[in-house]
Amino acid sequence: MSSPTRAGLVCVDDLSRWDGRLPVALVGTVVGVEGRRRAFRDFARRISGDPAATIRHEDGRAPVLLDHAHLLLSSASRDGFAAFAAAETPVGIDVERVDPAGDIPLGVLHPAERDALALADEGGRAVAFAVIWACKEAYLKALGTGLARDPATVRVALAPAGPTIHDGTIRVPIHVEEHRRGETAFVVALATLPLPGA
Ligand SMILES: CC(C)(COP(=O)(O)OP(=O)(O)OC[C@H]1O[C@@H](n2cnc3c(N)ncnc32)[C@H](O)[C@@H]1OP(=O)(O)O)[C@@H](O)C(=O)NCCC(=O)NCCS
């Protein structure tokens, strides 16, 4: 499986910098659930060109842009930092905060990911875990299962060229960026999948 994720500018913090191509992701600070959903709706309106477009949110399901079936959406937030993605194929986005003081829940990882983290130096371990987890969630959102699927059943392979999801025989490269807000670092991961049957 190849990924249509393009190189170059994918995540922008201001849509005036968007080059008009898809996939695209917008990152920024939001306040509360209402603020996040308003910002997500505004993003979807801008991308679709429809000033009245609305998003249907349902617990445990990917958000759906009504009346624009060709545009697929994903959303994530962590500690007031949000990321929204739009693509013409299944898409998933996730944000994780890099937490150097946090415990790493090794039990939710694939054994090979645990081995990779054990080899990382102390400074790099928190970043590596944030990348692994963001990639898993982004991929599972693109699939539409979210964490209803056991995240240990997919493996994130870290490499200098960028992380890749290994899911059985399927390989999906994930676009990853690091963003800072003050002292805090966030990892944003964007997964795109081919259209079913393509
Ligand atoms: C999707 C999921 C991974 C989100 O995790 P999270 O860290 O709490 O929240 P994030 O900020 O990363 O993402 C939230 C967004 O995920 C999206 N989302 C929820 N379920 C989704 C799914 N199955 N597929 C794709 N996207 C989904 C929603 O758009 C939500 O944003 P919204 O509230 O603005 O609509 C998680 O809620 C999940 O797996 N839910 C489905 C399975 C489930 O309910 N399992 C029980 C608990 S394990």
The ligand as an ORCA input file, in Angstrom:
! r2SCAN-3c Opt
* xyz 0 1
  C     -10.354      8.191     18.254
  C      -9.631      8.195     19.587
  C      -8.314      7.445     19.391
  C      -9.406      9.650     20.011
  O      -8.569      9.697     21.096
  P      -8.304     10.982     22.020
  O      -6.838     10.942     22.300
  O      -9.230     10.944     23.160
  O      -8.714     12.294     21.231
  P      -8.046     13.042     19.997
  O      -8.016     14.480     20.336
  O      -6.798     12.399     19.546
  O      -9.125     12.816     18.839
  C     -10.455     13.225     19.006
  C     -11.136     13.105     17.678
  O     -11.046     11.757     17.204
  C     -12.096     11.597     16.252
  N     -12.548     10.216     16.320
  C     -13.249      9.604     17.291
  N     -13.430      8.313     16.971
  C     -12.840      8.110     15.770
  C     -12.708      6.980     14.915
  N     -13.200      5.771     15.233
  N     -12.049      7.130     13.748
  C     -11.532      8.322     13.405
  N     -11.622      9.431     14.186
  C     -12.282      9.317     15.347
  C     -13.160     12.635     16.558
  O     -13.165     13.511     15.453
  C     -12.609     13.397     17.749
  O     -12.770     14.794     17.614
  P     -14.162     15.526     17.889
  O     -14.523     15.213     19.301
  O     -13.856     16.947     17.634
  O     -15.131     14.968     16.879
  C     -10.441      7.464     20.677
  O     -11.448      8.324     21.179
  C     -11.099      6.203     20.166
  O     -10.419      5.281     19.776
  N     -12.409      6.136     20.104
  C     -13.106      5.007     19.459
  C     -13.052      3.708     20.204
  C     -13.527      3.810     21.590
  O     -14.435      4.556     21.895
  N     -12.870      3.017     22.431
  C     -13.128      3.015     23.826
  C     -11.940      3.551     24.578
  S     -10.426      2.717     24.172
*
